[in-house]
Amino acid sequence: MNKVALDLTGVKFPQEMHREFQKKLGFPEYYGNNWDAFWYCIMNDSTVEYIEILGESNVSPALHSMVEELRHILQKVKIAASEQGWA
């Protein structure tokens, strides 16, 4: 199983969070640093099967909603993968 740990410890800006996604999840150069691009890339360009989120309690308070959105999207990915027979 291809596992990845996303370490969000100390992340203060949305761009930092998206750079972590791109680096750790193997997103292509054209990754658009937004949630639509995240969805597209996680569904089409990533081979990761399990994502662990680390340091989420240590992100800037302004980014707490981004962490929640990340969790929401990952849950949708899990459901879509199951429906497609990928999981």
C-alpha positions as CSV (number, residue, x, y, z in Angstrom):
1,M,0.0,0.0,0.0
2,N,1.3,3.4,-1.0
3,K,1.1,5.6,2.2
4,V,2.0,9.3,2.6
5,A,2.1,11.5,5.6
6,L,1.2,15.1,5.0
7,D,2.9,17.2,7.7
8,L,1.1,20.5,8.2
9,T,3.1,21.5,11.3
10,G,3.6,25.2,11.3
11,V,1.9,25.8,7.9
12,K,0.8,29.5,7.9
13,F,-0.4,30.1,4.3
14,P,-2.6,28.3,1.8
15,Q,0.2,28.1,-0.7
16,E,2.5,26.3,1.8
17,M,-0.3,23.7,2.3
18,H,-0.7,23.2,-1.4
19,R,3.0,22.8,-1.9
20,E,3.0,20.1,0.6
21,F,0.2,18.3,-1.2
22,Q,2.0,18.6,-4.5
23,K,5.3,17.4,-3.2
24,K,4.0,14.5,-1.1
25,L,1.2,13.3,-3.3
26,G,3.2,13.5,-6.5
27,F,1.0,16.0,-8.2
28,P,2.3,17.3,-11.6
29,E,3.9,20.7,-12.3
30,Y,0.6,22.0,-13.6
31,Y,-1.1,21.5,-10.2
32,G,-3.3,24.6,-9.7
33,N,-3.0,25.1,-5.9
34,N,-6.8,25.0,-5.3
35,W,-9.4,22.5,-4.3
36,D,-10.6,21.7,-7.8
37,A,-7.0,21.0,-8.9
38,F,-6.5,18.9,-5.7
39,W,-9.6,16.8,-6.5
40,Y,-8.5,16.3,-10.1
41,C,-5.0,15.3,-9.2
42,I,-5.8,13.0,-6.3
43,M,-8.3,11.2,-8.6
44,N,-6.1,11.1,-11.7
45,D,-2.4,11.8,-11.0
46,S,-1.7,10.2,-7.6
47,T,-0.9,6.6,-6.7
48,V,-1.3,7.2,-3.0
49,E,-3.7,4.8,-1.3
50,Y,-3.5,6.1,2.3
51,I,-2.9,9.6,3.6
52,E,-2.1,10.5,7.2
53,I,-2.5,14.1,8.2
54,L,0.1,15.2,10.8
55,G,0.4,18.5,12.6
56,E,-3.1,19.7,11.8
57,S,-3.5,21.2,15.3
58,N,-0.4,23.3,14.7
59,V,-1.4,25.1,11.5
60,S,-2.2,28.8,11.6
61,P,-5.7,29.3,13.0
62,A,-6.6,31.0,9.7
63,L,-6.1,27.6,8.0
64,H,-8.3,25.4,10.2
65,S,-11.1,25.6,7.6
66,M,-8.6,24.4,5.0
67,V,-7.8,21.4,7.1
68,E,-11.5,20.7,7.4
69,E,-11.9,21.0,3.7
70,L,-9.0,18.6,3.1
71,R,-10.6,16.0,5.4
72,H,-14.0,16.5,3.6
73,I,-12.4,16.0,0.2
74,L,-10.4,13.0,1.3
75,Q,-13.7,11.4,2.6
76,K,-15.3,12.1,-0.8
77,V,-12.3,10.5,-2.6
78,K,-12.7,7.4,-0.3
79,I,-16.3,7.1,-1.3
80,A,-15.7,7.6,-5.0
81,A,-12.9,5.0,-4.9
82,S,-15.1,2.5,-3.2
83,E,-17.9,3.2,-5.7
84,Q,-15.5,2.7,-8.6
85,G,-14.1,-0.5,-7.1
86,W,-10.6,1.1,-6.6
87,A,-10.6,0.5,-2.8
